[in-house]
Amino acid sequence: MSGVVGIYSKKRNNVSKVIYYGLYALQHRGQVSTGIAVNNNGFVDYFKDLGLVHEVFSTEVMERLRGNIGIGHIRYATIGDTTTTNAQPLVVGYKRGALALAHDGAVVNFEKLRDELEDQGGIFQSQLDTEVIPNLIARYHKDSVEDAVIKALETIRGTYGLVMMTTDKLIGARDPYGVKPLSLGKFGEDYILASETCAFDTIGAEFIRDVEPGEIVVIDENGLKSINKDTKGKRPCLFEIIYFARPDSKLDSKSIYLSRINAGKELARESAVDADIVIGAPDSGTIPAIGYAEESGIPYAEGLIKNRYVGRTFIEPTQELREQGVRIKLNVLKENVEGKRVILVDDSIVRGTTIKRTIEMLRNAGAKEIHVRISSPPVLYSCHLGMDSPNRKNLIAAQMSKKEIKELIGVDSLEYLSLEGLLKAAGGEEFCTGCLSGNYPIGIR
Ligand code: SF4
């Protein structure tokens, strides 16, 4: 999972500032690195580095990045090390022009393609699966870049929300199953593309529609052109609804917030238990916890407080501080949980380490009973479609039964939402459920 933004403007020469705030809104989709590329009168300029949006772009850099077309990326590492060479956008120059490209997703057949391209003299600068795409476009570009993009996307197998920029066009593309999100908006007279609609709200742009699965949109001085080439039906990632996306976004016209509230309500209907309070594991457990409380009639309370200012690169505590129980990320609101029968709602259990620590903290704060309710089914399979999910051997639900997990984390009861319940909450059947069911729209090989 990563985040992308692209904008085409006929008049504005400072699109990088719009991209900056769009990326800022998408920061939850990746914190490893960020970058912006702009078209400055036919010259592609860019800046990218490791870190968060506000850490990477100084006022001087933003002043330098002038142009009327631009794309931006924030990276969540699925493939490749944490290095600047693996930051996006990727910017390439080739015989027929220049291209900048930013990708959210995964190219499943990249090893084979890279091998073939390298055999033909192709040069790669990063470890990214993404890099085969600009290589293929450069190779296929004869008369029109659109045709080259179509051919390149037909050659790769995988998932993508892509934004690409030439010196006179902004191009957006969504994979044939629509596993990855991409939305289209208008910012005054200008077209804008973003992974999530919350980016439009942040900058004051208007949401127009989602880019359809398999659709390519080309925006230039003649306006917007849509090419539908390779639609295979809709299978958007269900984990966007459960966890990834911001609750104030709409994906495929569905409100993430309402889907999470509904998941909490379904969970309360499926797995009722008597208790004094419902609390949520911050942040993505909070909304289903509210839904659970509404449906069950058991009051919702704040039970866990998260430090919102912990970046990725905080200094690890010393052993002494760790033993003293230093709570860097999360602390318990003892006033609310002491002596209470607590229902703790979380969005998912992946490795099981976070929830185990949270339960210990709740016990130490005097919770009398702890009932864990998970607003998604057990994560049983790894994802090869763009989420950095652990190998199956590290997925706790793939290795242990529900009873064993309940005992390991030390709770009075543990229940998951059923897949049927989650799909009902999300408002449809048409989702990728690979990591929950083993049924992926795109195979590994
Ligand atoms: S396997 Fe899971 S995380 Fe990966 S795309 Fe499908 S639903 Fe999303």
Boltz pocket constraint, residues with backbone or C-beta under 6 A from the ligand:
constraints:
  - pocket:
      binder: B
      contacts: [[A, 179], [A, 236], [A, 237], [A, 238], [A, 239], [A, 240], [A, 382], [A, 383], [A, 384], [A, 385], [A, 386], [A, 387], [A, 432], [A, 433], [A, 434], [A, 435], [A, 436], [A, 440]]
      max_distance: 6.0
